[in-house]
């Protein structure tokens, strides 16, 4: 070392480049769990919004809540609890709305049209509606008006699901990107 060198051996080397800000690690288990909880929360809020629309449709005889019993039948839960098949079917419906659909939304949101997650949720809700409108149409009695009311109210319910799911994602979007 020369006499003009002011660096002492006790100082630590700082590798940080000026202008870079360290981001918290969200690529670890805690970050992944946090992302999962955000998705589940978004799904819960979205399913609550959709359920309001379905309850309105049910009160107008345009949707039969007993249709949720089909989900309990498909999963075999109606055998374990035969008196509560509709309630168990709704819990399966809620589970899908909190786990499956938010996960798919998180994976496909980059490819959906719109600038915010809430706007991207609208076409996502429409895509989900296309399956729902066919699968849950059993038990719809009445004529063309009832069927049209069923289609419109379930569409509005699914648009509400997609919008509120995306709105929750928007609310928590200030978090750094994850590696998942």
Secondary structure, 3 states (H helix, E strand, C coil): CCCCCCCCCCCCCCCCCCCCCCCCCCCCHHHHHHHHHHHHHHHHHHHHHHHHHHHHHHHCCCCCHHHHHHHHHHHCHHHHCHHHHHHHHHHHHHHHHHHHHHHHHHHHHHHCCCCCHHHHHHHHHHHHHHHHHHHCCCCCCCCHHHHHHHHHHHHHHHHHHHHHHHHHHHHCCCCCCCCC
